[in-house]
Amino acid sequence: MERFLQRAADILDVDTVTPETRFREVPGWCSLMAFGLLVMMESDYSRELSVEEFMRIETLGQLFSRISS
């Protein structure tokens, strides 16, 4: 999970994040960051998410849980 969180922090342009981080509340949140998280899920973890599924996810912990589902 540590690698996942570091990669997410890089995408969100912040120093650190936790599983409880509500990524849409990160300062400067934008569609480019959302796209980055979706690309990360697909390219790094071979897990495609639909936009509808992504919109139901609120925290990085919930996003991480999609890797094993």
PyMOL Python script that loads the backbone (N, CA, C, O; Angstrom):
from pymol import cmd

cmd.read_pdbstr("""\
ATOM      1  N   MET A   1       0.822  -1.193   0.000  1.00  0.00           N
ATOM      2  CA  MET A   1       0.000   0.000   0.000  1.00  0.00           C
ATOM      3  C   MET A   1       0.868   1.259   0.000  1.00  0.00           C
ATOM      4  O   MET A   1       0.468   2.296  -0.530  1.00  0.00           O
ATOM      5  N   GLU A   2       2.050   1.162   0.594  1.00  0.00           N
ATOM      6  CA  GLU A   2       2.922   2.340   0.668  1.00  0.00           C
ATOM      7  C   GLU A   2       3.264   2.875  -0.721  1.00  0.00           C
ATOM      8  O   GLU A   2       3.251   4.085  -0.950  1.00  0.00           O
ATOM      9  N   ARG A   3       3.571   1.967  -1.643  1.00  0.00           N
ATOM     10  CA  ARG A   3       3.874   2.378  -3.023  1.00  0.00           C
ATOM     11  C   ARG A   3       2.662   3.066  -3.656  1.00  0.00           C
ATOM     12  O   ARG A   3       2.803   4.090  -4.325  1.00  0.00           O
ATOM     13  N   PHE A   4       1.487   2.506  -3.442  1.00  0.00           N
ATOM     14  CA  PHE A   4       0.252   3.079  -3.963  1.00  0.00           C
ATOM     15  C   PHE A   4       0.053   4.502  -3.438  1.00  0.00           C
ATOM     16  O   PHE A   4      -0.254   5.416  -4.203  1.00  0.00           O
ATOM     17  N   LEU A   5       0.230   4.680  -2.126  1.00  0.00           N
ATOM     18  CA  LEU A   5       0.022   5.999  -1.527  1.00  0.00           C
ATOM     19  C   LEU A   5       1.046   7.019  -2.026  1.00  0.00           C
ATOM     20  O   LEU A   5       0.707   8.182  -2.247  1.00  0.00           O
ATOM     21  N   GLN A   6       2.289   6.588  -2.204  1.00  0.00           N
ATOM     22  CA  GLN A   6       3.299   7.518  -2.708  1.00  0.00           C
ATOM     23  C   GLN A   6       2.975   7.939  -4.137  1.00  0.00           C
ATOM     24  O   GLN A   6       3.108   9.109  -4.496  1.00  0.00           O
ATOM     25  N   ARG A   7       2.555   6.986  -4.934  1.00  0.00           N
ATOM     26  CA  ARG A   7       2.185   7.294  -6.329  1.00  0.00           C
ATOM     27  C   ARG A   7       0.987   8.242  -6.351  1.00  0.00           C
ATOM     28  O   ARG A   7       0.963   9.189  -7.137  1.00  0.00           O
ATOM     29  N   ALA A   8      -0.002   7.995  -5.497  1.00  0.00           N
ATOM     30  CA  ALA A   8      -1.185   8.867  -5.417  1.00  0.00           C
ATOM     31  C   ALA A   8      -0.784  10.269  -4.972  1.00  0.00           C
ATOM     32  O   ALA A   8      -1.287  11.254  -5.512  1.00  0.00           O
ATOM     33  N   ALA A   9       0.110  10.372  -3.998  1.00  0.00           N
ATOM     34  CA  ALA A   9       0.580  11.684  -3.539  1.00  0.00           C
ATOM     35  C   ALA A   9       1.255  12.440  -4.677  1.00  0.00           C
ATOM     36  O   ALA A   9       1.063  13.647  -4.824  1.00  0.00           O
ATOM     37  N   ASP A  10       2.039  11.738  -5.475  1.00  0.00           N
ATOM     38  CA  ASP A  10       2.683  12.376  -6.628  1.00  0.00           C
ATOM     39  C   ASP A  10       1.643  12.917  -7.603  1.00  0.00           C
ATOM     40  O   ASP A  10       1.773  14.038  -8.095  1.00  0.00           O
ATOM     41  N   ILE A  11       0.627  12.133  -7.878  1.00  0.00           N
ATOM     42  CA  ILE A  11      -0.429  12.550  -8.808  1.00  0.00           C
ATOM     43  C   ILE A  11      -1.196  13.741  -8.247  1.00  0.00           C
ATOM     44  O   ILE A  11      -1.545  14.668  -8.979  1.00  0.00           O
ATOM     45  N   LEU A  12      -1.455  13.709  -6.941  1.00  0.00           N
ATOM     46  CA  LEU A  12      -2.226  14.776  -6.305  1.00  0.00           C
ATOM     47  C   LEU A  12      -1.367  15.994  -5.956  1.00  0.00           C
ATOM     48  O   LEU A  12      -1.876  16.998  -5.459  1.00  0.00           O
ATOM     49  N   ASP A  13      -0.072  15.896  -6.218  1.00  0.00           N
ATOM     50  CA  ASP A  13       0.868  16.993  -6.000  1.00  0.00           C
ATOM     51  C   ASP A  13       0.883  17.459  -4.546  1.00  0.00           C
ATOM     52  O   ASP A  13       0.834  18.654  -4.255  1.00  0.00           O
ATOM     53  N   VAL A  14       0.952  16.474  -3.639  1.00  0.00           N
ATOM     54  CA  VAL A  14       1.068  16.746  -2.201  1.00  0.00           C
ATOM     55  C   VAL A  14       2.217  15.903  -1.648  1.00  0.00           C
ATOM     56  O   VAL A  14       2.668  14.954  -2.289  1.00  0.00           O
ATOM     57  N   ASP A  15       2.679  16.256  -0.462  1.00  0.00           N
ATOM     58  CA  ASP A  15       3.806  15.526   0.138  1.00  0.00           C
ATOM     59  C   ASP A  15       3.415  14.133   0.604  1.00  0.00           C
ATOM     60  O   ASP A  15       4.114  13.160   0.324  1.00  0.00           O
ATOM     61  N   THR A  16       2.303  14.039   1.313  1.00  0.00           N
ATOM     62  CA  THR A  16       1.882  12.743   1.847  1.00  0.00           C
ATOM     63  C   THR A  16       0.359  12.609   1.800  1.00  0.00           C
ATOM     64  O   THR A  16      -0.377  13.595   1.788  1.00  0.00           O
ATOM     65  N   VAL A  17      -0.076  11.369   1.776  1.00  0.00           N
ATOM     66  CA  VAL A  17      -1.501  11.040   1.863  1.00  0.00           C
ATOM     67  C   VAL A  17      -1.637   9.805   2.743  1.00  0.00           C
ATOM     68  O   VAL A  17      -0.653   9.115   3.008  1.00  0.00           O
ATOM     69  N   THR A  18      -2.839   9.532   3.189  1.00  0.00           N
ATOM     70  CA  THR A  18      -3.148   8.340   3.974  1.00  0.00           C
ATOM     71  C   THR A  18      -4.326   7.636   3.307  1.00  0.00           C
ATOM     72  O   THR A  18      -4.942   8.193   2.398  1.00  0.00           O
ATOM     73  N   PRO A  19      -4.643   6.423   3.746  1.00  0.00           N
ATOM     74  CA  PRO A  19      -5.824   5.756   3.199  1.00  0.00           C
ATOM     75  C   PRO A  19      -7.109   6.558   3.428  1.00  0.00           C
ATOM     76  O   PRO A  19      -8.075   6.405   2.680  1.00  0.00           O
ATOM     77  N   GLU A  20      -7.125   7.405   4.452  1.00  0.00           N
ATOM     78  CA  GLU A  20      -8.316   8.199   4.761  1.00  0.00           C
ATOM     79  C   GLU A  20      -8.400   9.493   3.940  1.00  0.00           C
ATOM     80  O   GLU A  20      -9.398  10.209   4.022  1.00  0.00           O
ATOM     81  N   THR A  21      -7.381   9.794   3.163  1.00  0.00           N
ATOM     82  CA  THR A  21      -7.377  11.021   2.366  1.00  0.00           C
ATOM     83  C   THR A  21      -8.546  11.024   1.389  1.00  0.00           C
ATOM     84  O   THR A  21      -8.700  10.108   0.580  1.00  0.00           O
ATOM     85  N   ARG A  22      -9.358  12.059   1.476  1.00  0.00           N
ATOM     86  CA  ARG A  22     -10.476  12.252   0.546  1.00  0.00           C
ATOM     87  C   ARG A  22      -9.910  13.047  -0.622  1.00  0.00           C
ATOM     88  O   ARG A  22      -9.799  14.272  -0.570  1.00  0.00           O
ATOM     89  N   PHE A  23      -9.557  12.321  -1.674  1.00  0.00           N
ATOM     90  CA  PHE A  23      -8.758  12.922  -2.739  1.00  0.00           C
ATOM     91  C   PHE A  23      -9.442  14.090  -3.437  1.00  0.00           C
ATOM     92  O   PHE A  23      -8.750  14.968  -3.951  1.00  0.00           O
ATOM     93  N   ARG A  24     -10.746  14.136  -3.479  1.00  0.00           N
ATOM     94  CA  ARG A  24     -11.427  15.278  -4.115  1.00  0.00           C
ATOM     95  C   ARG A  24     -11.344  16.555  -3.269  1.00  0.00           C
ATOM     96  O   ARG A  24     -11.694  17.637  -3.740  1.00  0.00           O
ATOM     97  N   GLU A  25     -10.879  16.425  -2.018  1.00  0.00           N
ATOM     98  CA  GLU A  25     -10.738  17.579  -1.133  1.00  0.00           C
ATOM     99  C   GLU A  25      -9.303  18.101  -1.079  1.00  0.00           C
ATOM    100  O   GLU A  25      -9.007  19.044  -0.345  1.00  0.00           O
ATOM    101  N   VAL A  26      -8.417  17.485  -1.857  1.00  0.00           N
ATOM    102  CA  VAL A  26      -7.026  17.946  -1.927  1.00  0.00           C
ATOM    103  C   VAL A  26      -7.013  19.315  -2.601  1.00  0.00           C
ATOM    104  O   VAL A  26      -7.676  19.511  -3.620  1.00  0.00           O
ATOM    105  N   PRO A  27      -6.258  20.270  -2.035  1.00  0.00           N
ATOM    106  CA  PRO A  27      -6.182  21.592  -2.672  1.00  0.00           C
ATOM    107  C   PRO A  27      -5.743  21.470  -4.134  1.00  0.00           C
ATOM    108  O   PRO A  27      -4.790  20.759  -4.454  1.00  0.00           O
ATOM    109  N   GLY A  28      -6.447  22.167  -4.996  1.00  0.00           N
ATOM    110  CA  GLY A  28      -6.125  22.141  -6.419  1.00  0.00           C
ATOM    111  C   GLY A  28      -6.712  20.966  -7.176  1.00  0.00           C
ATOM    112  O   GLY A  28      -6.365  20.737  -8.335  1.00  0.00           O
ATOM    113  N   TRP A  29      -7.611  20.208  -6.524  1.00  0.00           N
ATOM    114  CA  TRP A  29      -8.226  19.039  -7.182  1.00  0.00           C
ATOM    115  C   TRP A  29      -8.781  19.448  -8.535  1.00  0.00           C
ATOM    116  O   TRP A  29      -9.443  20.479  -8.660  1.00  0.00           O
ATOM    117  N   CYS A  30      -8.506  18.635  -9.548  1.00  0.00           N
ATOM    118  CA  CYS A  30      -9.005  18.925 -10.890  1.00  0.00           C
ATOM    119  C   CYS A  30      -9.156  17.626 -11.672  1.00  0.00           C
ATOM    120  O   CYS A  30      -8.747  16.557 -11.220  1.00  0.00           O
ATOM    121  N   SER A  31      -9.747  17.742 -12.842  1.00  0.00           N
ATOM    122  CA  SER A  31      -9.986  16.559 -13.668  1.00  0.00           C
ATOM    123  C   SER A  31      -8.676  15.900 -14.106  1.00  0.00           C
ATOM    124  O   SER A  31      -8.650  14.691 -14.335  1.00  0.00           O
ATOM    125  N   LEU A  32      -7.607  16.657 -14.225  1.00  0.00           N
ATOM    126  CA  LEU A  32      -6.318  16.072 -14.591  1.00  0.00           C
ATOM    127  C   LEU A  32      -5.833  15.112 -13.498  1.00  0.00           C
ATOM    128  O   LEU A  32      -5.245  14.074 -13.802  1.00  0.00           O
ATOM    129  N   MET A  33      -6.075  15.453 -12.243  1.00  0.00           N
ATOM    130  CA  MET A  33      -5.709  14.558 -11.147  1.00  0.00           C
ATOM    131  C   MET A  33      -6.578  13.303 -11.165  1.00  0.00           C
ATOM    132  O   MET A  33      -6.084  12.201 -10.929  1.00  0.00           O
ATOM    133  N   ALA A  34      -7.856  13.468 -11.440  1.00  0.00           N
ATOM    134  CA  ALA A  34      -8.751  12.314 -11.548  1.00  0.00           C
ATOM    135  C   ALA A  34      -8.271  11.391 -12.655  1.00  0.00           C
ATOM    136  O   ALA A  34      -8.219  10.174 -12.478  1.00  0.00           O
ATOM    137  N   PHE A  35      -7.923  11.967 -13.793  1.00  0.00           N
ATOM    138  CA  PHE A  35      -7.411  11.179 -14.910  1.00  0.00           C
ATOM    139  C   PHE A  35      -6.128  10.455 -14.495  1.00  0.00           C
ATOM    140  O   PHE A  35      -5.941   9.286 -14.830  1.00  0.00           O
ATOM    141  N   GLY A  36      -5.253  11.138 -13.775  1.00  0.00           N
ATOM    142  CA  GLY A  36      -4.017  10.523 -13.310  1.00  0.00           C
ATOM    143  C   GLY A  36      -4.268   9.324 -12.423  1.00  0.00           C
ATOM    144  O   GLY A  36      -3.595   8.303 -12.559  1.00  0.00           O
ATOM    145  N   LEU A  37      -5.226   9.430 -11.517  1.00  0.00           N
ATOM    146  CA  LEU A  37      -5.556   8.301 -10.648  1.00  0.00           C
ATOM    147  C   LEU A  37      -6.127   7.143 -11.457  1.00  0.00           C
ATOM    148  O   LEU A  37      -5.795   5.987 -11.195  1.00  0.00           O
ATOM    149  N   LEU A  38      -6.972   7.435 -12.426  1.00  0.00           N
ATOM    150  CA  LEU A  38      -7.532   6.373 -13.277  1.00  0.00           C
ATOM    151  C   LEU A  38      -6.442   5.687 -14.090  1.00  0.00           C
ATOM    152  O   LEU A  38      -6.436   4.463 -14.213  1.00  0.00           O
ATOM    153  N   VAL A  39      -5.524   6.466 -14.645  1.00  0.00           N
ATOM    154  CA  VAL A  39      -4.418   5.894 -15.419  1.00  0.00           C
ATOM    155  C   VAL A  39      -3.527   5.048 -14.512  1.00  0.00           C
ATOM    156  O   VAL A  39      -3.088   3.969 -14.910  1.00  0.00           O
ATOM    157  N   MET A  40      -3.257   5.527 -13.299  1.00  0.00           N
ATOM    158  CA  MET A  40      -2.456   4.763 -12.351  1.00  0.00           C
ATOM    159  C   MET A  40      -3.103   3.403 -12.096  1.00  0.00           C
ATOM    160  O   MET A  40      -2.428   2.374 -12.121  1.00  0.00           O
ATOM    161  N   MET A  41      -4.389   3.404 -11.855  1.00  0.00           N
ATOM    162  CA  MET A  41      -5.085   2.150 -11.569  1.00  0.00           C
ATOM    163  C   MET A  41      -4.960   1.178 -12.739  1.00  0.00           C
ATOM    164  O   MET A  41      -4.753  -0.020 -12.542  1.00  0.00           O
ATOM    165  N   GLU A  42      -5.088   1.701 -13.956  1.00  0.00           N
ATOM    166  CA  GLU A  42      -5.034   0.833 -15.124  1.00  0.00           C
ATOM    167  C   GLU A  42      -3.610   0.391 -15.452  1.00  0.00           C
ATOM    168  O   GLU A  42      -3.368  -0.792 -15.693  1.00  0.00           O
ATOM    169  N   SER A  43      -2.671   1.330 -15.463  1.00  0.00           N
ATOM    170  CA  SER A  43      -1.319   0.977 -15.897  1.00  0.00           C
ATOM    171  C   SER A  43      -0.482   0.303 -14.815  1.00  0.00           C
ATOM    172  O   SER A  43       0.263  -0.631 -15.111  1.00  0.00           O
ATOM    173  N   ASP A  44      -0.588   0.756 -13.574  1.00  0.00           N
ATOM    174  CA  ASP A  44       0.233   0.185 -12.503  1.00  0.00           C
ATOM    175  C   ASP A  44      -0.382  -1.071 -11.885  1.00  0.00           C
ATOM    176  O   ASP A  44       0.341  -1.949 -11.414  1.00  0.00           O
ATOM    177  N   TYR A  45      -1.711  -1.158 -11.886  1.00  0.00           N
ATOM    178  CA  TYR A  45      -2.377  -2.247 -11.174  1.00  0.00           C
ATOM    179  C   TYR A  45      -3.330  -3.064 -12.045  1.00  0.00           C
ATOM    180  O   TYR A  45      -4.042  -3.927 -11.531  1.00  0.00           O
ATOM    181  N   SER A  46      -3.355  -2.808 -13.340  1.00  0.00           N
ATOM    182  CA  SER A  46      -4.206  -3.555 -14.279  1.00  0.00           C
ATOM    183  C   SER A  46      -5.656  -3.613 -13.812  1.00  0.00           C
ATOM    184  O   SER A  46      -6.319  -4.644 -13.930  1.00  0.00           O
ATOM    185  N   ARG A  47      -6.137  -2.495 -13.282  1.00  0.00           N
ATOM    186  CA  ARG A  47      -7.528  -2.421 -12.800  1.00  0.00           C
ATOM    187  C   ARG A  47      -8.218  -1.233 -13.446  1.00  0.00           C
ATOM    188  O   ARG A  47      -8.003  -0.085 -13.055  1.00  0.00           O
ATOM    189  N   GLU A  48      -9.046  -1.519 -14.436  1.00  0.00           N
ATOM    190  CA  GLU A  48      -9.804  -0.460 -15.090  1.00  0.00           C
ATOM    191  C   GLU A  48     -11.011  -0.099 -14.242  1.00  0.00           C
ATOM    192  O   GLU A  48     -11.675  -0.973 -13.685  1.00  0.00           O
ATOM    193  N   LEU A  49     -11.293   1.200 -14.149  1.00  0.00           N
ATOM    194  CA  LEU A  49     -12.472   1.682 -13.439  1.00  0.00           C
ATOM    195  C   LEU A  49     -13.297   2.530 -14.395  1.00  0.00           C
ATOM    196  O   LEU A  49     -12.754   3.330 -15.156  1.00  0.00           O
ATOM    197  N   SER A  50     -14.588   2.353 -14.350  1.00  0.00           N
ATOM    198  CA  SER A  50     -15.460   3.240 -15.120  1.00  0.00           C
ATOM    199  C   SER A  50     -15.552   4.575 -14.384  1.00  0.00           C
ATOM    200  O   SER A  50     -15.276   4.652 -13.187  1.00  0.00           O
ATOM    201  N   VAL A  51     -15.932   5.594 -15.089  1.00  0.00           N
ATOM    202  CA  VAL A  51     -16.100   6.904 -14.462  1.00  0.00           C
ATOM    203  C   VAL A  51     -17.162   6.807 -13.370  1.00  0.00           C
ATOM    204  O   VAL A  51     -17.013   7.415 -12.311  1.00  0.00           O
ATOM    205  N   GLU A  52     -18.224   6.055 -13.612  1.00  0.00           N
ATOM    206  CA  GLU A  52     -19.287   5.902 -12.626  1.00  0.00           C
ATOM    207  C   GLU A  52     -18.761   5.249 -11.351  1.00  0.00           C
ATOM    208  O   GLU A  52     -19.091   5.676 -10.245  1.00  0.00           O
ATOM    209  N   GLU A  53     -17.937   4.209 -11.513  1.00  0.00           N
ATOM    210  CA  GLU A  53     -17.364   3.530 -10.353  1.00  0.00           C
ATOM    211  C   GLU A  53     -16.417   4.479  -9.613  1.00  0.00           C
ATOM    212  O   GLU A  53     -16.437   4.549  -8.385  1.00  0.00           O
ATOM    213  N   PHE A  54     -15.600   5.200 -10.358  1.00  0.00           N
ATOM    214  CA  PHE A  54     -14.667   6.149  -9.759  1.00  0.00           C
ATOM    215  C   PHE A  54     -15.399   7.226  -8.967  1.00  0.00           C
ATOM    216  O   PHE A  54     -14.932   7.633  -7.904  1.00  0.00           O
ATOM    217  N   MET A  55     -16.527   7.687  -9.464  1.00  0.00           N
ATOM    218  CA  MET A  55     -17.282   8.745  -8.798  1.00  0.00           C
ATOM    219  C   MET A  55     -17.862   8.296  -7.460  1.00  0.00           C
ATOM    220  O   MET A  55     -18.156   9.136  -6.609  1.00  0.00           O
ATOM    221  N   ARG A  56     -18.031   7.001  -7.257  1.00  0.00           N
ATOM    222  CA  ARG A  56     -18.548   6.491  -5.980  1.00  0.00           C
ATOM    223  C   ARG A  56     -17.456   6.343  -4.919  1.00  0.00           C
ATOM    224  O   ARG A  56     -17.757   6.149  -3.742  1.00  0.00           O
ATOM    225  N   ILE A  57     -16.207   6.435  -5.328  1.00  0.00           N
ATOM    226  CA  ILE A  57     -15.073   6.272  -4.415  1.00  0.00           C
ATOM    227  C   ILE A  57     -14.737   7.617  -3.793  1.00  0.00           C
ATOM    228  O   ILE A  57     -14.649   8.623  -4.497  1.00  0.00           O
ATOM    229  N   GLU A  58     -14.548   7.643  -2.478  1.00  0.00           N
ATOM    230  CA  GLU A  58     -14.278   8.904  -1.783  1.00  0.00           C
ATOM    231  C   GLU A  58     -12.867   9.023  -1.238  1.00  0.00           C
ATOM    232  O   GLU A  58     -12.315  10.122  -1.192  1.00  0.00           O
ATOM    233  N   THR A  59     -12.270   7.904  -0.820  1.00  0.00           N
ATOM    234  CA  THR A  59     -10.947   7.964  -0.186  1.00  0.00           C
ATOM    235  C   THR A  59      -9.936   7.126  -0.959  1.00  0.00           C
ATOM    236  O   THR A  59     -10.297   6.273  -1.770  1.00  0.00           O
ATOM    237  N   LEU A  60      -8.671   7.389  -0.687  1.00  0.00           N
ATOM    238  CA  LEU A  60      -7.627   6.586  -1.316  1.00  0.00           C
ATOM    239  C   LEU A  60      -7.674   5.140  -0.835  1.00  0.00           C
ATOM    240  O   LEU A  60      -7.332   4.229  -1.589  1.00  0.00           O
ATOM    241  N   GLY A  61      -8.089   4.920   0.397  1.00  0.00           N
ATOM    242  CA  GLY A  61      -8.251   3.556   0.902  1.00  0.00           C
ATOM    243  C   GLY A  61      -9.296   2.783   0.111  1.00  0.00           C
ATOM    244  O   GLY A  61      -9.107   1.605  -0.192  1.00  0.00           O
ATOM    245  N   GLN A  62     -10.391   3.442  -0.220  1.00  0.00           N
ATOM    246  CA  GLN A  62     -11.431   2.800  -1.033  1.00  0.00           C
ATOM    247  C   GLN A  62     -10.902   2.524  -2.439  1.00  0.00           C
ATOM    248  O   GLN A  62     -11.203   1.485  -3.027  1.00  0.00           O
ATOM    249  N   LEU A  63     -10.119   3.449  -2.972  1.00  0.00           N
ATOM    250  CA  LEU A  63      -9.535   3.251  -4.297  1.00  0.00           C
ATOM    251  C   LEU A  63      -8.562   2.070  -4.251  1.00  0.00           C
ATOM    252  O   LEU A  63      -8.563   1.237  -5.158  1.00  0.00           O
ATOM    253  N   PHE A  64      -7.744   1.991  -3.220  1.00  0.00           N
ATOM    254  CA  PHE A  64      -6.791   0.889  -3.072  1.00  0.00           C
ATOM    255  C   PHE A  64      -7.513  -0.446  -2.979  1.00  0.00           C
ATOM    256  O   PHE A  64      -7.035  -1.447  -3.513  1.00  0.00           O
ATOM    257  N   SER A  65      -8.653  -0.471  -2.311  1.00  0.00           N
ATOM    258  CA  SER A  65      -9.386  -1.731  -2.157  1.00  0.00           C
ATOM    259  C   SER A  65      -9.857  -2.289  -3.501  1.00  0.00           C
ATOM    260  O   SER A  65     -10.129  -3.485  -3.606  1.00  0.00           O
ATOM    261  N   ARG A  66      -9.958  -1.451  -4.516  1.00  0.00           N
ATOM    262  CA  ARG A  66     -10.376  -1.904  -5.847  1.00  0.00           C
ATOM    263  C   ARG A  66      -9.289  -2.748  -6.522  1.00  0.00           C
ATOM    264  O   ARG A  66      -9.576  -3.494  -7.459  1.00  0.00           O
ATOM    265  N   ILE A  67      -8.062  -2.634  -6.055  1.00  0.00           N
ATOM    266  CA  ILE A  67      -6.967  -3.405  -6.645  1.00  0.00           C
ATOM    267  C   ILE A  67      -7.172  -4.882  -6.409  1.00  0.00           C
ATOM    268  O   ILE A  67      -6.905  -5.690  -7.298  1.00  0.00           O
ATOM    269  N   SER A  68      -7.634  -5.249  -5.248  1.00  0.00           N
ATOM    270  CA  SER A  68      -7.788  -6.668  -4.912  1.00  0.00           C
ATOM    271  C   SER A  68      -9.180  -7.211  -5.213  1.00  0.00           C
ATOM    272  O   SER A  68      -9.426  -8.404  -5.036  1.00  0.00           O
ATOM    273  N   SER A  69     -10.092  -6.356  -5.666  1.00  0.00           N
ATOM    274  CA  SER A  69     -11.452  -6.858  -5.930  1.00  0.00           C
ATOM    275  C   SER A  69     -11.598  -7.404  -7.330  1.00  0.00           C
ATOM    276  O   SER A  69     -12.677  -7.862  -7.705  1.00  0.00           O
TER     277      SER A  69
END
""", "prot")
cmd.dss("prot")
cmd.show_as("cartoon", "prot")
cmd.util.cbc("prot")
cmd.orient("prot")
